[in-house]
């Protein structure tokens, strides 16, 4: 199958990629922006000139050990607000064996919603489409896609993400698109911790039973990138639920700004070699001929070791009256796929139009938010913040 390579991909190749027939496979606000640092917050504490640390960040060796082991304080009092986010780099926290043990993020399932949906805008439920594995090595076929790892109260977990273009830094983006529930637990929780992005994870698609013992260059071919700033929608924070899909799912998107664990002067885009543009306000559902959803499903029958994809023409799914219709395709991918990009062709080039958010309880379809003005506001905010850096 044609590839998304580290260099510029010809329009014809992108068109061919999308033409493959798969037999498998309320406004946001600035308060949703979250800042963090590798060691401390950027703002100064009044009075003594010292650095003011975000609430909950480790302030001693003992607390750092708790942070590393997942035994954080006050998980019952989640670091919820934007200013409370903290994600200090802990070198080698995510070694290969720990990466391999991470489980799928809590699945957000939805009961069947066929033609009998109470919302007229919802289209009939699509037929299941079996996922197929992306061509290996992944860095030659879908280089911008990777896995997002994070610690939660339930232990280490995974989602999927995509390197996206940053108009403020052409050719040098450090932005990753994913789902809101992969970084923030919604109305009953707060920010996840130790959030990293690994592009082209497990590059050759080795079985998960082998991943923990493979050389780092095969598991993390481009290294690990830690989030030092995250934005998600105010709607997701205030409405979102990990337990079941609701109106908040229509705003279940997030953007990470990342930096390499081991330092270095190259951006994420320069390191990977490619980034995908985000197509805001793309035609809804029937206005798009095909979309291709890509990610790393980690819940049974998958184990998170392989990058998988589904392709189909989307339909509409309305989760709650007054919220935008989501896009939906038939697909058998499971938890862990969350946050993975949905790609469509725009002017002969590949563009990201959504991300995996929810699925049916039977894993017969996936749905993702339509990226309208709320998503653009979130994206523009993080792009502006780093425009002069």
PyMOL commands that set and color helices and strands:
alter all, ss='L'
color gray80, all
select helices_A, chain A and resi 11-19+30-32+61-69+75-77+82-84+96-101+138-141+180-182+208-211+216-219+234-239+247-251+268-272+285-287+373-385
alter helices_A, ss='H'
color red, helices_A
select strands_A, chain A and resi 33-35+103-104+109-110+132-133+145-152+155-164+175-178+193-199+225-232+254-260+277-278+291-295+308-312+315-317+326-330+341-346+349-360+365-368
alter strands_A, ss='S'
color yellow, strands_A
deselect
rebuild
show_as cartoon
